[in-house]
Amino acid sequence: MKYMIILVAFLFISCNSKQDNNAETQTLVIPSKSMTLWTNNTELFVEFPALVVGKNSRFAAHFTVLNKHQPVREGSVTVSLIKGDKGIRNTVQSPSSPGIFSPTLQPKVAGNYQLVFEINTPTYSDTLIVHDIIVYPNTESAISALGNAGSDGGISFLKEQAWKIDFQTTPVVSGEIYDVINTSGVWLPSQGSVKSLAAKSNGIVDFVIKNLTEGTFVKRGQLLMTLNSQGLALNNLSAEIAKAKANFEQVKSEYNRKKQLYKSKIIPKSEFEKVENNFVVTKSNYQTLSAGVSGGAKQIMAPFDGFIKSINVTNGDYVNQGKALVSVGTHQSRILQSLISPSHGLTIANVQGIWYQSKDGQWKNVKDERGSILSIGKDVALQKPLISVFAQVNTEVNMPEGSLTPVQITMGNAIQNKMVPVNALLEDYGNYSVIVQLSGEIFERRPVKVGKRNGVNVEILEGLETGEVVVTKGAYQVKMASMSGSAPAHGHEH
């Protein structure tokens, strides 16, 4: 019994010793670090255990192409730890999963280093540098300096989530802000954007495009209809062409004969000029009648790429020369007319730009669409108290003529202030906020006070600082993540 008591005591002491050792081991977990870097092309969000001499540190480097906020799906990444002209590096030839590369480093000497990430893809290359990275001599030093990793707070929204949706971020910038006139505009046809096609001869209309209707898209040179006069006793195009051709051949023969006589000085110049003029007239008449004729029918073709704006005849109608048959329009050039109060004092000299909203809700600058400001009205009347502002857009406007669109006219002298894209704003009952990216996967919803709006941008009076990054697409999804009550689990290894 005595020995049994001693054995139990020994086992109890042994177990407590092991628990103490395990507890000590658990407290020596290397703390993690994370950071986010941006270039013009790339966002890098990287997580890794703090660098400790003799310890492997595996990086979870998330590379995002900023153009469309998509993960880098192929290419290599090299991570280098450099001090002076010495260092170590490791390269991985492909991502471990879309957007995530996992190189590993094992530092040899403690100190202050540069951490350099180089990415090479089939389409572009980029370099991102982290300065003042500390390599600690041991785990205890890392824990003493960094403490144990805790929650970053804020809204958790993983890269894997952002890569699956239409997501985009942009930095807060300082830019020029103008006074803005908010109004609306109406789309009108511009000169040359509509062409009416008239009958160039008498004949019976025959639609080549059987289902030709208003709005039908047509290509330049596409055959729309023909005018056929075969079988008609009067105004028969084929007979007229044959007659004109015979007359032309006769006059041509006489012209060639008189030309030789004139060169030989047998006939006077006045007699030759009379024959020459007759030749030119009969030739033009024959070419005009025969132009665009195939199989005895006059062809009516689309003058440019566009759409059928109106049809003035029906299939089988008999029409006389000069009758309007069909008109073709194009979206490639439009006039935007806006009405404003004369109290604004807007002139060509002080107008800075005209913005309009496209069919998909995007703001566009007239000047960016190869357009220009044409004129600003000067006179008003009792029946017409507003003045017109006309601008021309020379790119495709995919909105019907006569339709309305919101318009912003910027004017006056600019002030310099912070601004973000309008689509970064979240609105709740007249109060505005934005989603700020604090780090690669941590966001914050922040209230802001807004000022003037200049087309795609809005002035920020309070709440943001230049250089902070805000979400411009996908802000609503991040907002919903903040309301879910739980953070989603990571889809990658840390």
C-alpha atoms as one frame of an Amber mdcrd trajectory, in Angstrom:
protein
   0.000   0.000   0.000   2.908   2.312   0.810   4.478   1.691  -2.579   1.155
   2.251  -4.339   0.830   5.693  -2.745   4.381   6.604  -3.822   3.660   5.436
  -7.423   0.444   7.477  -7.670   2.237  10.544  -6.328   5.035  10.052  -8.850
   2.556   9.782 -11.749   0.690  12.893 -10.539   3.918  14.898 -10.414   4.909
  13.571 -13.869   1.539  14.559 -15.421   1.706  18.018 -13.885   5.232  18.402
 -15.240   4.074  17.458 -18.770   1.120  19.875 -18.543   3.459  22.611 -17.444
   5.795  21.862 -20.364   2.856  21.807 -22.815   1.554  25.101 -21.447   5.017
  26.619 -21.821   5.224  25.331 -25.412   1.797  26.727 -26.242   2.737  30.172
 -24.972   5.706  30.243 -27.355   3.647  30.339 -30.551   5.199  32.798 -32.998
   2.823  35.751 -33.497   1.548  36.491 -37.011   1.906  39.667 -39.024  -0.178
  40.978 -41.902   0.173  43.962 -44.192  -1.307  45.396 -47.375   0.579  47.142
 -50.176  -0.591  48.758 -53.397   0.971  49.754 -56.689  -0.842  51.150 -59.723
  -1.445  47.576 -60.929  -1.426  45.290 -57.908  -2.721  44.870 -54.391  -0.737
  42.573 -52.106  -2.238  41.370 -48.847   0.225  39.080 -47.063   0.018  37.133
 -43.793   2.999  35.346 -42.247   4.511  34.290 -38.882   6.961  36.910 -37.590
  10.466  36.293 -38.903  12.612  34.480 -36.338  16.175  33.224 -36.763  16.186
  29.541 -37.712  12.400  29.302 -38.049  10.539  28.707 -41.313   8.035  31.460
 -42.076   5.449  30.561 -44.693   3.769  33.476 -46.451   0.142  33.595 -47.574
   0.580  36.269 -50.245  -2.718  37.313 -51.856  -2.132  39.041 -55.200  -4.997
  40.993 -56.795  -4.913  42.650 -60.223  -6.475  46.035 -59.507  -7.830  46.602
 -63.030 -10.730  44.195 -62.501  -9.945  43.176 -58.919  -9.319  39.578 -59.876
  -6.829  37.095 -58.403  -3.555  36.393 -60.181  -4.163  32.920 -61.571  -0.801
  32.122 -63.139   2.793  33.231 -62.838   5.604  33.093 -60.296   6.353  34.997
 -57.090   9.770  35.563 -55.527  10.072  36.799 -51.948  13.477  38.192 -50.852
  14.792  39.239 -47.448  17.553  41.779 -48.041  19.955  43.694 -45.838  22.550
  45.773 -47.613  23.905  43.665 -50.472  23.073  40.321 -48.856  19.901  38.358
 -48.457  17.922  35.179 -49.025  15.103  34.458 -51.426  12.564  31.837 -52.374
  10.507  31.465 -55.563   7.258  29.608 -56.159   6.321  28.959 -59.781   2.538
  28.979 -59.409  -0.187  29.914 -56.923  -1.242  27.313 -54.377  -4.818  28.432
 -55.113  -6.075  31.277 -57.334  -4.483  34.510 -56.152  -2.523  32.979 -53.244
   1.220  32.228 -53.369   3.006  30.466 -50.501   6.786  31.026 -50.531   8.839
  30.224 -47.405  11.883  31.931 -45.839  14.187  30.869 -42.995  16.243  33.849
 -41.738  19.784  33.231 -40.514  20.694  36.508 -38.808  18.603  38.897 -36.703
  18.275  42.524 -37.777  16.350  45.086 -39.823  15.624  44.049 -43.437  13.696
  44.829 -46.599  11.068  42.314 -47.666  10.633  42.326 -51.455   7.865  40.597
 -53.430   8.331  40.203 -57.184   5.479  38.865 -59.282   5.821  37.802 -62.911
   2.752  36.839 -64.943   2.209  36.258 -68.685   0.741  39.771 -68.957   2.719
  41.948 -66.538   5.332  42.134 -63.779   5.395  44.130 -60.554   7.540  44.675
 -57.465   6.309  45.494 -53.950   8.685  46.400 -51.108   8.154  46.340 -47.343
  10.741  48.388 -45.435  11.920  47.872 -41.860  11.037  44.206 -41.410  12.533
  42.884 -38.160  14.054  39.414 -37.896  13.952  38.434 -34.222  16.708  36.354
 -32.566  14.172  34.004 -30.942  10.468  33.400 -30.381  10.513  35.092 -26.990
  11.776  38.318 -28.579   9.050  38.204 -31.238   6.352  37.690 -28.592   7.817
  40.470 -26.458   7.769  42.891 -29.396   4.476  41.902 -31.019   2.429  40.217
 -28.320  -0.028  37.479 -29.182  -2.079  37.981 -32.349  -5.577  39.193 -31.637
  -8.599  40.290 -33.571  -8.081  43.198 -35.957 -11.644  44.399 -35.346 -13.631
  45.905 -38.168 -15.528  44.012 -40.842 -13.949  40.791 -42.091 -14.335  40.301
 -45.847 -11.952  37.746 -47.298 -10.110  37.998 -50.584 -11.814  34.806 -51.720
 -15.158  36.567 -51.241 -14.093  39.750 -53.048 -12.675  37.808 -56.003 -16.053
  36.155 -56.613 -18.059  39.375 -57.013 -17.860  42.643 -58.925 -15.468  44.337
 -56.492 -13.229  47.397 -56.792 -11.344  49.809 -54.568  -9.728  53.196 -55.133
  -7.675  55.603 -53.025  -9.016  58.919 -51.769  -7.379  61.609 -53.897  -7.133
  65.382 -53.872  -8.604  66.926 -56.996 -10.302  69.923 -58.551 -13.892  70.562
 -57.517 -16.142  73.004 -59.384 -19.538  74.567 -58.803 -22.182  72.292 -60.283
 -25.496  72.962 -62.027 -27.729  69.895 -61.728 -30.263  69.633 -64.527 -31.422
  67.203 -67.210 -30.907  66.954 -70.941 -32.656  65.559 -73.983 -30.957  63.655
 -76.803 -31.397  65.147 -80.284 -30.074  64.010 -83.674 -26.919  65.745 -84.849
 -26.232  66.989 -88.347 -25.348  64.018 -90.522 -26.556  61.416 -88.034 -29.778
  60.842 -90.032 -29.956  60.446 -93.799 -33.118  60.175 -95.873 -32.906  57.962
 -98.953 -35.038  59.100-101.889 -36.069  57.310-105.084 -33.619  58.073-107.886
 -36.002  56.778-110.525 -39.609  55.774-110.936 -40.465  52.209-110.121 -42.126
  49.621-107.929 -40.678  49.186-104.417 -39.331  45.719-103.627 -38.014  45.155
-100.089 -34.847  43.030-100.091 -34.946  42.759 -96.280 -38.351  41.156 -95.879
 -38.820  42.085 -92.218 -37.533  45.639 -92.560 -38.961  47.654 -89.649 -38.058
  50.735 -87.637 -35.096  49.987 -85.387 -33.604  47.313 -87.687 -29.800  47.496
 -87.577 -28.120  47.858 -90.966 -24.544  47.900 -92.254 -23.012  50.394 -94.622
 -23.625  49.312 -98.224 -26.292  46.788 -97.224 -29.056  46.463 -99.861 -32.372
  47.552 -98.347 -34.773  47.663-101.334 -34.912  48.027-105.112 -37.004  50.097
-107.530 -38.043  47.960-110.485 -39.643  49.415-113.622 -39.512  46.333-115.839
 -42.795  45.747-117.653 -43.856  49.398-117.378 -44.828  51.079-120.662 -43.738
  54.493-119.397 -40.702  55.458-117.333 -39.114  52.083-117.913 -35.626  52.351
-116.409 -34.120  49.591-118.554 -35.395  51.277-121.727 -34.102  54.657-120.574
 -30.668  53.220-119.771 -30.508  51.506-123.177 -31.470  54.752-124.879 -28.935
  56.756-122.877 -26.216  54.209-123.633 -26.913  54.321-127.371 -26.875  58.114
-127.345 -23.644  58.118-125.342 -21.912  55.696-127.733 -22.958  57.843-130.715
 -21.745  61.081-129.133 -18.549  59.377-128.001 -17.791  58.277-131.536 -18.339
  61.801-132.840 -16.212  63.235-130.000 -13.260  60.946-130.788 -13.512  61.823
-134.509 -13.692  65.591-133.911 -10.866  65.349-131.397  -8.522  64.028-134.091
  -9.702  66.691-136.546  -9.088  69.403-133.942  -5.579  68.117-133.243  -4.911
  68.244-137.020  -6.272  71.824-137.045  -8.935  70.898-139.581 -11.862  72.198
-137.436 -11.932  75.280-135.220 -11.727  75.130-131.412 -15.309  76.395-130.977
 -16.723  73.461-132.990 -14.692  70.934-130.946 -15.736  72.472-127.592 -19.391
  72.169-128.569 -18.944  68.447-129.307 -16.903  68.015-126.124 -19.611  69.584
-123.938 -22.243  67.354-125.525 -20.047  64.318-124.800 -19.660  65.261-121.101
 -23.430  65.762-120.677 -24.451  62.482-122.349 -21.779  60.564-120.422 -22.994
  61.973-117.078 -26.611  61.182-117.970 -25.780  57.577-118.845 -23.652  57.055
-115.679 -26.358  58.555-113.452 -29.074  56.324-114.881 -26.977  53.157-114.734
 -25.404  53.784-111.303 -26.681  51.399-108.642 -28.644  49.333-111.143 -28.612
  45.559-111.098 -30.919  43.336-113.107 -32.756  46.372-114.383 -33.634  47.606
-110.859 -32.314  50.623-108.966 -30.684  49.590-105.676 -31.245  51.460-102.402
 -28.354  50.853 -99.949 -27.592  51.911 -96.360 -25.223  54.921 -96.342 -23.550
  53.959 -93.043 -23.763  51.567 -90.103 -26.888  52.415 -88.158 -30.563  51.620
 -87.776 -33.786  52.222 -89.707 -35.300  55.395 -88.317 -38.445  55.562 -90.489
 -40.014  53.817 -93.512 -42.239  55.900 -95.778 -43.359  53.243 -98.317 -44.708
  49.716 -98.290 -43.597  46.761-100.322 -45.086  46.908-103.839 -45.767  50.680
-103.889 -45.176  52.573-107.144 -43.135  55.720-106.466 -41.958  58.641-108.532
 -38.395  59.915-108.608 -37.615  62.012-105.540 -40.047  60.204-103.211 -38.611
  59.711 -99.674 -38.321  55.948 -99.132 -36.523  55.327 -95.850 -34.320  57.203
 -93.354 -31.280  55.696 -91.625 -29.921  56.982 -88.311 -26.835  56.322 -86.214
 -26.051  56.358 -82.480 -22.494  57.509 -83.221 -23.222  61.233 -82.912 -25.859
  63.072 -80.872 -26.721  66.524 -79.605 -27.454  66.914 -75.887 -29.695  69.883
 -75.085 -29.995  71.046 -71.467 -32.093  73.878 -70.038 -30.810  76.050 -67.177
 -31.736  79.285 -65.466 -29.965  82.411 -66.787 -29.251  83.350 -63.152 -26.330
  80.899 -63.139 -24.429  83.236 -65.467 -23.097  80.317 -67.493 -20.961  81.252
 -70.508 -18.676  79.365 -72.865 -15.764  80.993 -71.037 -16.613  79.723 -67.545
 -18.142  76.317 -68.308 -15.635  73.621 -67.310 -17.425  70.466 -68.431 -20.721
  68.746 -69.077 -21.445  65.320 -67.621 -24.332  63.067 -68.577 -25.584  59.724
 -67.327 -25.503  56.838 -69.779 -28.076  54.070 -70.146 -26.220  51.887 -67.614
 -26.143  54.708 -65.031 -22.472  55.642 -65.509 -21.440  59.322 -65.582 -19.565
  60.378 -68.713 -17.818  63.604 -69.623 -18.794  65.045 -73.014 -15.134  65.864
 -73.752 -14.054  62.294 -72.924 -16.552  61.038 -75.532 -14.822  62.996 -78.345
 -17.477  65.672 -77.947 -17.570  69.411 -77.391 -19.729  72.210 -76.023 -21.426
  73.826 -79.024 -23.298  76.858 -77.746 -25.108  78.496 -74.837 -28.252  80.518
 -75.393 -28.345  84.194 -74.480 -31.970  85.295 -74.825 -35.019  84.445 -72.727
 -38.716  85.248 -73.143 -41.831  85.104 -71.011 -42.855  81.846 -72.688 -39.259
  80.544 -72.566 -37.610  81.591 -69.278 -34.689  79.124 -69.526 -31.653  79.135
 -71.782 -30.405  76.143 -73.775 -26.958  74.581 -73.539 -25.976  72.423 -76.523
 -23.203  69.820 -76.528 -22.243  67.196 -79.086 -21.168  63.644 -78.306 -19.311
  61.761 -81.037 -19.365  58.265 -79.596 -22.233  55.791 -79.460 -25.158  56.997
 -77.342 -27.311  53.956 -76.755 -30.414  55.926 -75.783 -33.420  56.810 -77.960
 -33.731  60.247 -79.474 -35.971  62.397 -77.316 -35.106  60.520 -74.127 -34.027
  62.368 -70.980 -30.819  61.942 -69.010 -29.462  63.565 -65.813 -26.862  66.263
 -66.556 -24.253  68.041 -64.439 -22.610  71.216 -65.742 -19.422  72.302 -63.964
 -18.492  75.967 -63.967 -16.342  78.622 -62.322 -12.951  78.341 -60.634 -11.821
  75.095 -59.075 -11.011  74.447 -55.439  -8.717  71.630 -54.322 -10.179  69.073
 -51.932 -10.518  65.356 -51.192 -12.827  63.354 -53.437 -13.965  59.795 -54.135
 -16.120  58.229 -56.863 -19.849  58.793 -56.359 -20.517  55.039 -56.422 -18.445
  54.635 -53.225 -21.239  56.318 -51.245 -23.785  54.388 -49.199 -26.889  56.405
 -48.318 -29.254  55.867 -45.400 -32.059  58.424 -45.093 -29.888  61.293 -46.320
 -26.810  60.255 -44.323 -23.742  59.080 -46.243 -21.018  56.591 -45.440 -18.257
  54.689 -47.240 -16.528  51.353 -46.737 -12.849  51.952 -45.929 -10.300  49.184
 -46.479  -8.143  49.107 -43.334  -6.090  46.119 -44.486  -6.342  43.364 -47.043
  -9.349  41.660 -45.459 -10.493  44.138 -42.799 -12.909  46.963 -43.615 -14.710
  49.703 -41.732 -17.948  51.517 -42.432 -17.347  55.213 -41.862 -19.759  58.169
 -41.994 -18.710  61.035 -44.279 -19.895  64.550 -45.023 -20.123  65.215 -48.746
 -19.984  68.418 -50.763 -20.157  69.110 -54.490 -20.499  66.392 -57.086 -18.532
  66.620 -60.339 -19.792  63.853 -62.578 -18.174  60.626 -61.367 -16.613  62.188
 -58.239 -17.966  63.696 -55.037 -16.203  66.091 -52.665 -15.491  64.768 -49.151
 -15.703  67.467 -46.478 -15.251  65.218 -43.419 -14.528  61.563 -42.612 -11.673
  60.589 -44.943  -8.032  61.418 -45.490  -6.114  61.464 -48.757  -4.555  58.068
 -49.475  -7.113  55.969 -47.600  -8.688  53.251 -49.731 -12.461  52.996 -50.212
 -14.645  50.358 -51.859 -16.293  51.591 -55.077 -17.887  48.305 -56.200 -19.112
  45.685 -53.756 -19.612  48.087 -50.829 -23.120  46.737 -50.238 -21.792  43.162
 -49.894 -19.225  44.319 -47.334 -21.965  46.173 -45.485 -24.050  42.985 -45.385
 -21.030  41.055 -44.070 -20.888  43.497 -41.149 -24.517  42.674 -40.325 -24.145
  38.888 -40.523 -22.897  38.636 -36.953 -20.086  36.168 -37.693 -16.920  36.274
 -39.728 -16.552  33.678 -42.490 -13.835  31.097 -42.246 -10.703  31.514 -44.339
 -10.398  29.467 -47.489  -6.598  29.449 -47.390  -3.881  28.343 -45.033  -2.173
  30.777 -42.658
